[in-house]
């Protein structure tokens, strides 16, 4: 199995991966191996869910006309007696 081994300054990796504080500004060894098991990529895609429509069951059409003034009313209620 071919692989790549290289010693580099950890600063060049900062934009690519999260480098722990203890390794910053130091020389580090980078090893690159081919990924032969494709189940890792497949499983991450299966668990991906969208948030679109998740709160639809809580919507109340009676409040739609009050949306434009809701924030102003909430601030008034909270700070009215100060």
N, CA, C and O atoms as a MOPAC input file, in Angstrom:
PM7 MOZYME 1SCF
protein

 N      0.85700 1    -1.17300 1     0.00000 1
 C      0.00000 1     0.00000 1     0.00000 1
 C      0.90600 1     1.24100 1     0.00000 1
 O      1.70800 1     1.42500 1     0.91600 1
 N      0.77800 1     2.08200 1    -1.02100 1
 C      1.59100 1     3.29600 1    -1.06100 1
 C      1.08800 1     4.33800 1    -0.05900 1
 O     -0.10800 1     4.42000 1     0.22300 1
 N      2.01000 1     5.12200 1     0.46500 1
 C      1.64900 1     6.19000 1     1.38200 1
 C      2.64700 1     7.32900 1     1.24400 1
 O      3.67900 1     7.18300 1     0.58800 1
 N      2.33900 1     8.45800 1     1.85900 1
 C      3.21500 1     9.62400 1     1.82200 1
 C      3.57100 1     9.98300 1     3.25100 1
 O      2.71000 1    10.01800 1     4.13100 1
 N      4.86400 1    10.25300 1     3.47500 1
 C      5.33900 1    10.68200 1     4.79200 1
 C      6.14900 1    11.95000 1     4.59100 1
 O      7.08000 1    11.98400 1     3.78600 1
 N      5.78500 1    13.00500 1     5.33600 1
 C      6.49300 1    14.26400 1     5.17300 1
 C      6.55600 1    14.98300 1     6.51300 1
 O      5.60300 1    14.93600 1     7.29100 1
 N      7.66200 1    15.64100 1     6.78200 1
 C      7.82000 1    16.44800 1     7.98700 1
 C      7.68600 1    17.90900 1     7.56700 1
 O      8.40700 1    18.39300 1     6.69500 1
 N      6.74500 1    18.59700 1     8.20900 1
 C      6.44900 1    19.98900 1     7.84500 1
 C      6.25600 1    20.82000 1     9.10000 1
 O      6.10700 1    20.28400 1    10.19900 1
 N      6.26000 1    22.14700 1     8.92400 1
 C      5.92700 1    23.04700 1    10.02200 1
 C      4.41100 1    23.03500 1    10.17700 1
 O      3.69100 1    23.13900 1     9.18400 1
 N      3.92300 1    22.91200 1    11.39200 1
 C      2.48500 1    22.79000 1    11.63100 1
 C      1.70000 1    24.02500 1    11.19800 1
 O      0.48400 1    23.94300 1    11.02100 1
 N      2.35500 1    25.15400 1    11.02700 1
 C      1.65600 1    26.37700 1    10.61100 1
 C      1.01400 1    26.23500 1     9.23400 1
 O     -0.02200 1    26.84600 1     8.97200 1
 N      1.61400 1    25.43600 1     8.35000 1
 C      1.02600 1    25.29200 1     7.01900 1
 C     -0.22400 1    24.41100 1     7.03500 1
 O     -0.99000 1    24.40200 1     6.07200 1
 N     -0.43000 1    23.67300 1     8.12100 1
 C     -1.60900 1    22.82100 1     8.23900 1
 C     -2.79600 1    23.54200 1     8.86800 1
 O     -3.91400 1    23.02700 1     8.84200 1
 N     -2.56900 1    24.71900 1     9.43000 1
 C     -3.59900 1    25.42500 1    10.19300 1
 C     -4.86700 1    25.68000 1     9.38700 1
 O     -5.95600 1    25.60400 1     9.95500 1
 N     -4.78300 1    25.97100 1     8.12300 1
 C     -5.96100 1    26.22100 1     7.31000 1
 C     -6.64400 1    24.95900 1     6.82700 1
 O     -7.73900 1    25.01800 1     6.26700 1
 N     -6.00600 1    23.81700 1     7.03900 1
 C     -6.53300 1    22.55800 1     6.53000 1
 C     -7.17000 1    21.72100 1     7.63500 1
 O     -8.26500 1    21.18600 1     7.45900 1
 N     -6.48400 1    21.60800 1     8.77300 1
 C     -6.98900 1    20.82300 1     9.90000 1
 C     -6.83500 1    21.62900 1    11.18300 1
 O     -6.08900 1    22.60700 1    11.22100 1
 N     -7.54300 1    21.21700 1    12.23600 1
 C     -7.39400 1    21.85900 1    13.54100 1
 C     -6.12200 1    21.32600 1    14.19600 1
 O     -5.99900 1    20.13800 1    14.49300 1
 N     -5.19200 1    22.23600 1    14.40900 1
 C     -3.92400 1    21.86200 1    15.02700 1
 C     -3.99400 1    22.19900 1    16.51200 1
 O     -4.26300 1    23.35000 1    16.85700 1
 N     -3.76000 1    21.22900 1    17.40900 1
 C     -3.79100 1    21.51100 1    18.84500 1
 C     -2.72800 1    22.54900 1    19.23000 1
 O     -1.69300 1    22.66300 1    18.57300 1
 N     -2.99700 1    23.30100 1    20.29700 1
 C     -2.08100 1    24.35100 1    20.74700 1
 C     -0.67700 1    23.80800 1    20.97900 1
 O      0.30700 1    24.48000 1    20.66900 1
 N     -0.57800 1    22.61100 1    21.51400 1
 C      0.72400 1    22.03200 1    21.82000 1
 C      1.56900 1    21.72000 1    20.60100 1
 O      2.77500 1    21.50700 1    20.72500 1
 N      0.96100 1    21.69000 1    19.43000 1
 C      1.70400 1    21.38200 1    18.20400 1
 C      1.93600 1    22.60000 1    17.31600 1
 O      2.61400 1    22.49200 1    16.29400 1
 N      1.39300 1    23.74200 1    17.68200 1
 C      1.56600 1    24.94100 1    16.85700 1
 C      3.01500 1    25.40700 1    16.89100 1
 O      3.69000 1    25.32200 1    17.91700 1
 N      3.47400 1    25.89800 1    15.75300 1
 C      4.84300 1    26.41900 1    15.57800 1
 C      5.90200 1    25.34600 1    15.82100 1
 O      7.00300 1    25.65100 1    16.28000 1
 N      5.57000 1    24.09000 1    15.51300 1
 C      6.51900 1    22.98400 1    15.65800 1
 C      6.53400 1    22.17100 1    14.38000 1
 O      5.60400 1    22.22800 1    13.57500 1
 N      7.59900 1    21.41700 1    14.20900 1
 C      7.65100 1    20.48900 1    13.08900 1
 C      6.84000 1    19.25700 1    13.45400 1
 O      6.94800 1    18.73400 1    14.56300 1
 N      6.02500 1    18.79900 1    12.50500 1
 C      5.18100 1    17.62800 1    12.72600 1
 C      5.34500 1    16.66700 1    11.55400 1
 O      5.76400 1    17.05400 1    10.46300 1
 N      5.01000 1    15.42000 1    11.80500 1
 C      5.06400 1    14.39800 1    10.76600 1
 C      3.65900 1    14.18000 1    10.22300 1
 O      2.71700 1    13.96700 1    10.98600 1
 N      3.52300 1    14.23400 1     8.90900 1
 C      2.23500 1    14.02400 1     8.26100 1
 C      2.30200 1    12.70800 1     7.49300 1
 O      3.19600 1    12.49900 1     6.67300 1
 N      1.35200 1    11.83200 1     7.76800 1
 C      1.25500 1    10.55800 1     7.06800 1
 C     -0.06400 1    10.53000 1     6.30000 1
 O     -1.11400 1    10.86300 1     6.84900 1
 N     -0.00600 1    10.13600 1     5.03900 1
 C     -1.20400 1    10.05700 1     4.21400 1
 C     -1.32800 1     8.62500 1     3.69700 1
 O     -0.46300 1     8.11800 1     2.98300 1
 N     -2.44000 1     7.99200 1     4.08500 1
 C     -2.73300 1     6.63100 1     3.65400 1
 C     -4.02600 1     6.63600 1     2.84800 1
 O     -4.90700 1     7.45500 1     3.11100 1
 N     -4.15800 1     5.74600 1     1.87900 1
 C     -5.42900 1     5.66500 1     1.15700 1
 C     -6.51600 1     5.07400 1     2.04100 1
 O     -6.25500 1     4.18400 1     2.85100 1
 N     -7.71100 1     5.56400 1     1.88400 1
 C     -8.85300 1     5.04400 1     2.62800 1
 C     -9.47700 1     3.93400 1     1.80200 1
 O    -10.01500 1     4.17700 1     0.72200 1
 N     -9.40300 1     2.72700 1     2.31100 1
 C     -9.91200 1     1.58500 1     1.55500 1
 C    -11.32100 1     1.20500 1     1.94500 1
 O    -11.97500 1     0.45500 1     1.22000 1
 N    -11.81200 1     1.70300 1     3.07700 1
 C    -13.14300 1     1.36200 1     3.55200 1
 C    -14.08200 1     2.53000 1     3.25000 1
 O    -13.97300 1     3.58000 1     3.88300 1
 N    -14.99200 1     2.37000 1     2.30600 1
 C    -15.89600 1     3.44900 1     1.89900 1
 C    -17.10900 1     3.59300 1     2.79400 1
 O    -17.93000 1     4.47800 1     2.55700 1
 N    -17.25900 1     2.75200 1     3.82100 1
 C    -18.43200 1     2.83800 1     4.68100 1
 C    -18.43800 1     4.10600 1     5.52500 1
 O    -19.50500 1     4.54100 1     5.96000 1
 N    -17.29200 1     4.70500 1     5.76700 1
 C    -17.22300 1     5.93800 1     6.55800 1
 C    -17.94400 1     7.06300 1     5.82200 1
 O    -18.74300 1     7.77400 1     6.43100 1
 N    -17.68600 1     7.24000 1     4.54800 1
 C    -18.34500 1     8.29400 1     3.77900 1
 C    -19.83100 1     8.02200 1     3.59700 1
 O    -20.63700 1     8.95100 1     3.64900 1
 N    -20.20500 1     6.77400 1     3.38600 1
 C    -21.60200 1     6.43600 1     3.18200 1
 C    -22.43100 1     6.67100 1     4.44000 1
 O    -23.55000 1     7.17700 1     4.35500 1
 N    -21.89800 1     6.31300 1     5.59900 1
 C    -22.65800 1     6.45400 1     6.84100 1
 C    -22.85600 1     7.91300 1     7.20600 1
 O    -23.89100 1     8.25900 1     7.77400 1
 N    -21.89600 1     8.78400 1     6.89900 1
 C    -22.06100 1    10.19900 1     7.23400 1
 C    -23.15000 1    10.83300 1     6.37500 1
 O    -23.83600 1    11.74700 1     6.83200 1
 N    -23.31800 1    10.37200 1     5.15800 1
 C    -24.37300 1    10.91000 1     4.29500 1
 C    -25.75100 1    10.42800 1     4.72300 1
 O    -26.73000 1    11.15400 1     4.55200 1
 N    -25.85300 1     9.23100 1     5.27100 1
 C    -27.13800 1     8.69400 1     5.67800 1
 C    -27.68000 1     9.40500 1     6.90700 1
 O    -28.89600 1     9.52900 1     7.05700 1
 N    -26.80100 1     9.87600 1     7.79200 1
 C    -27.22800 1    10.54600 1     9.01500 1
 C    -27.51200 1    12.02600 1     8.80400 1
 O    -27.93900 1    12.70800 1     9.73600 1
 N    -27.28600 1    12.52600 1     7.62100 1
 C    -27.49000 1    13.94700 1     7.32100 1
 C    -28.98600 1    14.23300 1     7.18700 1
 O    -29.66600 1    13.65200 1     6.34200 1
 N    -29.48200 1    15.13100 1     8.02700 1
 C    -30.89500 1    15.49200 1     7.98000 1
 C    -31.01500 1    16.99200 1     7.77500 1
 O    -30.15100 1    17.76100 1     8.19800 1
 N    -32.07700 1    17.39100 1     7.13300 1
 C    -32.33500 1    18.81200 1     6.93100 1
 C    -33.25700 1    19.32600 1     8.02500 1
 O    -34.11700 1    18.59700 1     8.52000 1
 N    -33.07500 1    20.57100 1     8.39300 1
 C    -33.92100 1    21.18300 1     9.41600 1
 C    -35.16900 1    21.81000 1     8.80500 1
 O    -36.05800 1    22.25700 1     9.53000 1
 N    -35.24000 1    21.84500 1     7.49800 1
 C    -36.37600 1    22.46700 1     6.81800 1
 C    -37.68000 1    21.78000 1     7.20800 1
 O    -37.82800 1    20.56800 1     7.05000 1
 N    -38.61300 1    22.56400 1     7.71400 1
 C    -39.93100 1    22.06600 1     8.05200 1
 C    -40.04000 1    21.37100 1     9.39000 1
 O    -41.11200 1    20.88000 1     9.74200 1
 N    -38.95000 1    21.31700 1    10.14800 1
 C    -38.97300 1    20.56800 1    11.40000 1
 C    -39.88800 1    21.20400 1    12.45100 1
 O    -40.38800 1    20.50500 1    13.33200 1
 N    -40.11400 1    22.52000 1    12.37100 1
 C    -40.97300 1    23.20200 1    13.34700 1
 C    -42.37300 1    23.49000 1    12.80200 1
 O    -43.13400 1    24.22900 1    13.42700 1
 N    -42.71200 1    22.93400 1    11.67900 1
 C    -44.00500 1    23.20500 1    11.04700 1
 C    -45.18500 1    22.82700 1    11.93300 1
 O    -46.24600 1    23.44500 1    11.85100 1
 N    -45.00800 1    21.82800 1    12.77000 1
 C    -46.12600 1    21.40700 1    13.61600 1
 C    -46.46400 1    22.44000 1    14.69000 1
 O    -47.53100 1    22.37200 1    15.29900 1
 N    -45.56700 1    23.39000 1    14.92500 1
 C    -45.81300 1    24.40900 1    15.94000 1
 C    -46.35800 1    25.71900 1    15.36900 1
 O    -46.66200 1    26.63400 1    16.13500 1
 N    -46.48800 1    25.83100 1    14.06200 1
 C    -46.92900 1    27.10000 1    13.49100 1
 C    -48.39700 1    27.37100 1    13.81100 1
 O    -49.22100 1    26.45900 1    13.89000 1
 N    -48.68600 1    28.63700 1    13.98900 1
 C    -50.04400 1    29.05600 1    14.31200 1
 C    -50.41600 1    30.18500 1    13.34200 1
 O    -49.94800 1    31.31200 1    13.50300 1
 N    -51.23700 1    29.90000 1    12.35700 1
 C    -51.59000 1    30.91000 1    11.35300 1
 C    -52.21500 1    32.16800 1    11.95700 1
 O    -52.17700 1    33.22700 1    11.33100 1
 N    -52.77700 1    32.07600 1    13.13500 1
 C    -53.39700 1    33.23700 1    13.76200 1
 C    -52.37100 1    34.30400 1    14.13800 1
 O    -52.72700 1    35.47300 1    14.28500 1
 N    -51.09600 1    33.91800 1    14.29700 1
 C    -50.06000 1    34.85800 1    14.70500 1
 C    -49.26700 1    35.44600 1    13.54400 1
 O    -48.41300 1    36.30400 1    13.76700 1
 N    -49.51800 1    35.02000 1    12.33700 1
 C    -48.73900 1    35.48600 1    11.18700 1
 C    -48.84000 1    37.00100 1    11.00800 1
 O    -47.84100 1    37.64800 1    10.69400 1
 N    -50.01500 1    37.56700 1    11.19900 1
 C    -50.17700 1    39.01000 1    11.01600 1
 C    -49.47800 1    39.81000 1    12.12400 1
 O    -49.25800 1    41.01000 1    11.95700 1
 N    -49.12700 1    39.18100 1    13.24000 1
 C    -48.45400 1    39.87100 1    14.34600 1
 C    -46.93200 1    39.76300 1    14.28200 1
 O    -46.23900 1    40.33200 1    15.12400 1
 N    -46.41000 1    39.04700 1    13.30400 1
 C    -44.96800 1    38.82100 1    13.21600 1
 C    -44.16400 1    40.10500 1    13.07900 1
 O    -43.09400 1    40.21900 1    13.67600 1
 N    -44.64300 1    41.06100 1    12.32300 1
 C    -43.86500 1    42.27400 1    12.06800 1
 C    -43.67200 1    43.12700 1    13.31700 1
 O    -42.71800 1    43.90300 1    13.38300 1
 N    -44.55100 1    43.00500 1    14.30500 1
 C    -44.43400 1    43.80500 1    15.52400 1
 C    -44.10000 1    42.96600 1    16.75600 1
 O    -44.10700 1    43.48900 1    17.87100 1
 N    -43.81100 1    41.69900 1    16.58300 1
 C    -43.58900 1    40.80600 1    17.72100 1
 C    -42.39100 1    41.23300 1    18.56400 1
 O    -42.46800 1    41.21500 1    19.79300 1
 N    -41.29800 1    41.61200 1    17.93200 1
 C    -40.11000 1    41.98600 1    18.69300 1
 C    -40.36500 1    43.25500 1    19.50600 1
 O    -39.98900 1    43.32700 1    20.67600 1
 N    -40.99000 1    44.23700 1    18.90300 1
 C    -41.28100 1    45.49500 1    19.59300 1
 C    -42.16600 1    45.22700 1    20.81300 1
 O    -41.91900 1    45.77500 1    21.88800 1
 N    -43.17400 1    44.40500 1    20.65900 1
 C    -44.07000 1    44.07700 1    21.77100 1
 C    -43.33200 1    43.33400 1    22.88800 1
 O    -43.57400 1    43.59400 1    24.06700 1
 N    -42.44200 1    42.42000 1    22.52900 1
 C    -41.69800 1    41.66200 1    23.52700 1
 C    -40.78300 1    42.57700 1    24.33800 1
 O    -40.66400 1    42.41700 1    25.55300 1
 N    -40.13900 1    43.53000 1    23.67600 1
 C    -39.26000 1    44.47000 1    24.37300 1
 C    -40.07600 1    45.37000 1    25.29200 1
 O    -39.64800 1    45.66700 1    26.40700 1
 N    -41.22900 1    45.79900 1    24.84000 1
 C    -42.09800 1    46.62900 1    25.67800 1
 C    -42.49600 1    45.88000 1    26.94300 1
 O    -42.42400 1    46.42800 1    28.04200 1
 N    -42.91700 1    44.62500 1    26.78700 1
 C    -43.32700 1    43.82500 1    27.93900 1
 C    -42.18700 1    43.65400 1    28.94000 1
 O    -42.39300 1    43.73300 1    30.15100 1
 N    -41.00500 1    43.42400 1    28.43000 1
 C    -39.87900 1    43.15400 1    29.30300 1
 C    -39.39900 1    44.41000 1    30.04300 1
 O    -39.05600 1    44.34000 1    31.22300 1
 N    -39.37500 1    45.54500 1    29.35900 1
 C    -38.77500 1    46.74800 1    29.91700 1
 C    -39.76400 1    47.85300 1    30.25700 1
 O    -39.35500 1    48.97800 1    30.54500 1
 N    -41.01800 1    47.56200 1    30.23000 1
 C    -42.03500 1    48.57500 1    30.41900 1
 C    -41.98300 1    49.21900 1    31.82200 1
 O    -42.19000 1    50.42700 1    31.93900 1
 N    -41.72600 1    48.47600 1    32.83200 1
 C    -41.79200 1    48.98300 1    34.20400 1
 C    -40.43500 1    49.31500 1    34.79100 1
 O    -40.29100 1    49.29600 1    36.01400 1
 N    -39.46600 1    49.60900 1    34.00700 1
 C    -38.12600 1    49.94500 1    34.53500 1
 C    -37.96900 1    51.41900 1    34.70100 1
 O    -36.91300 1    51.88300 1    35.13000 1

